[in-house]
Amino acid sequence: MAGRSRGGSRPLAAGATSAGPGLVPCVLLKGGNIYVPSADGPVPARNADGGSYDPFDVVDRLVEQYPLLYLADLDGIERGEPQLDFLQELSRGVAMWVDGGVRTADQAIDILVAGAQRAVLSSALLKGPRELRRAWRLSPELAFELELDSKGLVARSEWETSDPRALAATVRAVGLDHLVVSPREIDPDWALVGDVAASGPTWVDGSFEVDQLPLLRSSGARGGIFHVGRLLATDGLSLRSEPTSGTNRLRDDEA
């Protein structure tokens, strides 16, 4: 991977997911390969020839249209073994938030040192408010994910709450500015999103779909995170697409 050149790739076919205000592609990565969601959980993404996608190529094409990328490192999330060396190469010159399955403050710093613009901490994995405060003291370049399922907030017992609004308030009180509301296999609760967004920058992940952009805007959320599988399914990587000129980076104060 060392010395892998970047740039020069053509953009992904955008179609209905053309970059608009607040849209952020989510790349699932496992074992150095791109994965996509399925009814049975994440599965390897396959191109029209049945082969796998080059993650560097996918990222290079995405950054031509999207100023910010969101990467979910499934090795870190599922096994606590984030792909730090791979992330270091993949994030060069790219504004990227990374969910690497952080359990402790030290792991958050590892993600940042590897090149993430922000390390994403999750209610389901981070070991409670003590680790949150410790991570914040080490670096403010963090985002916090409120995971939700059909039963409500998905959170470790150390958080001592089942109320997502209460947990959002706790996180904001520590100092974190960016929160991610992530409904899993349920529709977004736009009233909840609006309540969280009222106190600071808020993003919607999980089951968010790009056709929900009007609801996203009306909720006051900063942006919506959608799975890159939607783009990969649009004529593969659409080599017929015309190249775009330059990249559209997001400044730190905009992220």
Long-range contacts (C-beta under 8 A, 24 or more apart in sequence): 1-85, 1-86, 1-89, 2-89, 4-56, 4-89, 6-56, 6-60, 6-92, 6-93, 7-60, 8-60, 9-57, 9-60, 9-61, 9-64, 10-61, 10-64, 10-237, 10-238, 10-239, 10-241, 10-242, 10-243, 11-61, 11-62, 11-64, 11-65, 11-241, 11-242, 11-243, 11-244, 12-58, 12-61, 12-62, 12-65, 12-228, 12-231, 12-232, 12-234, 12-237, 12-238, 12-241, 13-231, 13-234, 13-235, 13-237, 13-238, 13-240, 13-241, 14-65, 14-231, 14-234, 15-231, 15-234, 16-210, 16-211, 17-210, 17-226, 17-230, 17-231, 17-234, 18-65, 19-65, 19-66, 19-67, 19-248, 20-213, 21-217, 21-223, 22-213, 22-216, 22-217, 22-221, 22-222, 22-223, 22-224, 23-66, 23-210, 23-213, 23-223, 23-224, 23-226, 24-66, 24-68, 24-69, 24-70, 24-97, 24-203, 24-223, 24-224, 24-225, 24-226, 25-62, 25-66, 25-69, 25-70, 25-225, 25-226, 25-227, 25-228, 25-231, 26-69, 26-70, 26-71, 26-72, 26-205, 26-225, 26-226, 26-227, 26-228, 27-55, 27-58, 27-59, 27-62, 27-69, 27-70, 27-71, 27-72, 27-228, 28-72, 28-74, 28-227, 28-228, 29-55, 29-71, 29-72, 29-73, 29-74, 29-75, 29-83, 29-86, 29-90, 30-73, 30-74, 30-75, 30-78, 31-75, 31-83, 32-83, 32-86, 34-58, 34-228, 34-232, 35-74, 36-227, 36-228, 36-229, 36-232, 37-227, 37-229, 42-74, 45-229, 45-232, 47-232, 47-236, 47-237, 48-236, 53-232, 53-237, 55-86, 55-90, 56-89, 56-90, 57-237, 58-228, 58-232, 58-237, 59-90, 59-94, 61-237, 62-228, 62-231, 63-94, 63-95, 63-247, 63-248, 63-249, 64-243, 64-244, 64-247, 64-248, 65-244, 65-248, 66-248, 67-95, 67-248, 67-249, 67-250, 67-254, 68-95, 68-96, 68-97, 68-117, 68-223, 68-250, 68-255, 69-94, 69-95, 69-96, 69-97, 70-96, 70-97, 70-98, 70-99, 70-120, 70-205, 70-225, 71-96, 71-97, 71-98, 71-99, 71-116, 72-98, 72-99, 73-98, 73-99, 73-100, 73-101, 75-101, 76-100, 76-101, 76-102, 77-101, 77-125, 82-107, 82-110, 82-111, 82-114, 84-110, 84-111, 84-114, 85-114, 87-111, 87-114, 87-115, 87-116, 88-114, 88-115, 90-115, 91-115, 91-116, 95-249, 95-250, 95-255, 97-143, 97-255, 99-145, 101-125, 102-126, 102-135, 103-127, 103-131, 104-131, 104-134, 104-135, 105-131, 105-132, 105-134, 105-135, 105-137, 105-138, 108-135, 108-138, 108-139, 108-142, 109-135, 109-138, 109-139, 112-139, 112-141, 116-141, 117-141, 117-252, 117-255, 118-142, 118-143, 118-178, 118-255, 119-143, 120-144, 120-145, 120-180, 121-145, 122-147, 122-182, 123-147, 123-153, 123-154, 123-155, 123-156, 123-159, 123-167, 124-154, 124-155, 124-156, 125-156, 126-156, 127-156, 127-158, 128-156, 128-158, 128-159, 128-160, 129-158, 129-159, 129-170, 129-174, 130-158, 132-171, 132-174, 132-176, 133-174, 136-174, 136-175, 136-176, 140-175, 140-176, 142-176, 142-178, 143-176, 143-178, 143-179, 143-180, 143-203, 144-171, 144-176, 144-178, 144-179, 144-180, 145-179, 145-180, 145-181, 145-182, 145-205, 146-179, 146-180, 146-181, 146-182, 146-196, 147-182, 147-184, 147-206, 148-181, 148-182, 148-183, 148-184, 148-186, 148-189, 148-192, 148-206, 149-183, 149-184, 149-185, 149-186, 150-185, 150-186, 154-184, 164-192, 164-196, 165-192, 165-195, 165-196, 168-195, 168-196, 168-199, 169-199, 172-199, 172-200, 177-201, 178-202, 178-203, 178-222, 178-255, 179-203, 180-204, 180-205, 180-225, 181-205, 181-206, 181-221, 182-206, 183-207, 183-208, 188-212, 188-215, 190-215, 190-218, 190-219, 193-219, 193-220, 193-221, 194-219, 194-220, 194-221, 197-221, 197-222
